Amino acid sequence: MIELNGVTRQFVLEGGTTVVPVRDVTLDIAAGEFIIVTGLSGGGKTTLLRILAGLLKPTSGEVRIGGRDIGRMPEAGLARFRARCMGFVVQSPSLLPSLTVLANVLLPAGLCGMRVQDEQRQRAVNLLERVGLHERLGCYPAQLSAGEQRRAVLARALMNDPDILLADEPTADLDEHTEHEVMAHIREAHAGGATVVMVTHNLELLSNAHRVLRMENGRLYDLIVPRTSARTSPIVLNEMPVTRTTFAQ
């Protein structure tokens, strides 16, 4: 499903300083896998997710999704591919303030070239009902709480029934009840066939994943997380960077 081959991304800051948030990452993610990436702030997790989404091009290396090198796609084609095949839950608020909640959720349908008709509108309404926002369809983002905005962003990410769901800290700053609701919807999307790659600092969420990776100084490492009593068992960091692995359901 997703292949990263020697992916590096560097930025040159004002003043000439070079930072390398992603360093020589090689990774295979199988269709239907649930991956969690954790690690300290500034380790490169969000940059990695943006590269997977095609929002950033690697400085070197290759990203292939479904066998297609997304770095070689023209921008318009990549945007349609992303809207059709990917859902992205970003960390910062991303709802368009001038659009209602319903119109925000409908955006991916328009971006991938669909003419918004009754079928798409009904799907958007159903998604908002599933995340508990059926009474907020006509509201604007400023009228929503932080938790409601996060759930609306998740509904938008699921609008086109994506093959890949990318989620950057989807439960950050949420109360425990809303966190459980958001994770339930992500697990539901995964159970429906989506490949999930999620970034989180919350160690209590690691047991949701098939595989947990830690990002440190731009490099990925495997974490061994016991599937039982994950909240109390210690986490062991392997000494070697992550290598290609095969996911078996």
N, C-alpha and C positions, 0 to 999 in steps of 0.2 A: 504493500500500500504506500508507505512513505520510506524513502531512502535518502540518507544524508551521507555524502562521500567527501570526507576531508573538508568540511565546511568551516571557514573562518570569516569573521566579520570584524573589521577594524574601523575606527573613526579617528580623524585628526581634529583635535580640539583647537579652539582659538589659542594662539601662542605656540602651536606646533606640537603639542603633546599628543602622542598616539595612544589610544586605548583599544584593547582587544577583548570585547566582552564574550566572544565565541571563538574558541581555538581548536581547529583541526578536529571537528566532531564528525564521527562516522557512526551511523546508527540505522538500524532497520526497525520499523514499526509495522507489525502485521495488521491486516484488516481485522477489525473486531477487537483489537487490543485496547486496554485501558491503562494509559501511562500517566504517572504523576511525576513531576519534576519539582524537587524542593531544593533548599539551600538558602544561604544568607542573601540579604539584599545586595544588589550590585554584582551578583555572580554571573549574570548573563542570561537569566531565565526568560525574561520578557523579550530580549533581543532574539533568542532562539525561537520563541513562539512567533514573532513577527516574520522571521525568515521562513518558517514553516507555512505561514499564511501567504507568502509572496509579497508582503508589504515592505520587506527589505531584501535586497539582493546580497548574497554573500560576496565578500571581497575575493574569495577563492573557494573552490569546491563546487559541489553540485547538489541540487535538491530535486529529487524525482518523486512524483506523486502519480500512482497508477501507471508507472512507466514513462511518464512525460516529464521532461526537464523544464520545470516552471521558470527557471532563469532565462530560458531562450524564448519564452512566449512574448508576443507583443503585448503592450500594456492593456489594450482594450480586450484582447482575448483572455489575458490573465484575470482581469476584473470579472469577466463573465464566468470563467472557470471557478474563481473563488466564490462568487455569489451562488453558483449552482451546486458546488460540491462541498463547500466549507461553511461552518458556522463559527463565529469568533465572538467570545465573551471577553471584552477588554476590561482592564482593571479600573480605568478612569471613566467617569460618566461620558457616554457617547450617544445618547439619544439627541436627536435634533430638536432644539427647543421650540422651533416654530411649527412643529408637527404634533398632532395628537398621538397618544399612545398607539392607537390602531394604525395610523399612517406610518409611524416609525416601524412597527412590526411588518408592515407590508413592503417596506423598502427593498429587501432582497429579491422579491418577486420581480419588481421593476428593473433592478440592476442586471438580472440575468436575461432580460428581454421579454419576460412574460407581460402580456396585457392583463392588468389586474381586473379580474372578473369576479362573479359571485363566488366561484369555487375558491379562489385565493382569499377573498375577503372572509369567507366562512372558516377557512383554515386558520387565519389570523385570530379570529374571534375565539375559535376552539382552543388555540394555544394560550391565549390570555385567560380563558376560563381555567385551563389546567394549572396555570401559575397563580390563580386567585385574583386576577385583575379584571374580571368580567364586568365589574361596576365602574371601571376606570377608563373605558375605551376612549371616551371623548376628552379625557383630561390631557393637559400638557405636562411635560416632564417636571417643570417647576412645582407642580401641584402634587407630585409624588414624594413619598419618603425615600430614603436611600435604599431600603430593602425592596420597595416597590419598583424603583428604577432598575435595580439589579435583575429582578424577575422579568421586567419588560425586555431588557437586553437579552436575556436568555431566550425568551419567546421569539425575539427577532432572529437570534442565531439559529433557531430550529425551524424557521419559516419554510425553507426550501428542502426540508428533510435531508440535511447534509450527510454525506458519507463520513466526513471528518468534523469533529467538534473540538475546537481549541478554546480553552478557558484559562484566563490569566487572573488568578486570585479571585474566583467567582464568589467566595464567601467572606472576603475581607470586610471587616467593620460591620458585620451583620450580627444580630442577636442570635442566640442558639436556636430558637424556633425557626427563624427565617433561613439560617444556615442549613438546617435539616431539610427544609422544603426545597431549597435550591439544589442540594445534593441528590435529593430524591428524583428531581426532574432530569438531572445529568445522568443518573443511573438508568432512568427510564429510556433516555435517548440511546444509551449504550446497549441496553437490552434489546432495543429495536434495530440494532445493527450498526450504529455509528462507532467509528474508531475515535477514542477520546484521548486527548493530550491536555493535561491540566497542570497548571503551576499553582502551588500553595505552600505557605509556611506552616500550615496547621497539621501537626504530626498525627492528630487524631483522625485525619481523613485518609491516611496512607493505606489503610486496610481495604479501601475501595478499589485499589489498583491491582492489575495483574503484575505490573513491574513498576518499581520505584527507582528513579534516578536522582542523584544529587548533582547539582551544578556548582562548581567552585572554581573561581578564577577562569571562567570560560570553558572549562572541561567537564565532561560528564563522567560520573562514577556510578556503578551499581550499588544500591542499598539492599540489604537483606532484611526484609520486614516479615516476621512471623505472621501468618494469616490468622492465627488464633491469639487472643489476648494482645492484639496489636497495641492497645493503649498503654499497656504496662510493660511489655517486653522491650529490651534494649534494641537499638538499631545499630547494625554493624556496617561500617563503610569499608568496601573492598579497597585493596591497595592499588589495583590496576584500573585505568580508565575503562569505561564500558566498551565492549566489543560487539560485533554482530551476534545476535541471538535469534533463535527461532521460537516463536510463540506457539504453544500447543494448547488448544482449548480443552 
